[in-house]
Amino acid sequence: MFSIEHEFDATVVTLVDEGPSPFAEDVIINAFEDCVTLEQYDQRTDQVMKVTLSLSQLRDLGAALDLPEGVYTLRRAEA
């Protein structure tokens, strides 16, 4: 299950784990104009862990999900 909320400066997507237990903590994704952050509560440290991706890193992650092992560089298609 997930929810989408449009706030003033970001779109917020929350991913809720509905699979077999043990359940993972919710993942909150904040999409800003210049970056994307991912947050998840860590029970071991009692803190919210946060990762920030640039838009370039996010593009690379999206491409990596459909590629086999290897090292790649994405280039824009020339018109």
Secondary structure, 3 states (H helix, E strand, C coil): CEEEEECCCCEEEEECCCCCCCCCCCEEEEECCCEEEEEEEECCCCEEEEEEEEHHHHHHHHHHCCCCCCCCCCCCCCC
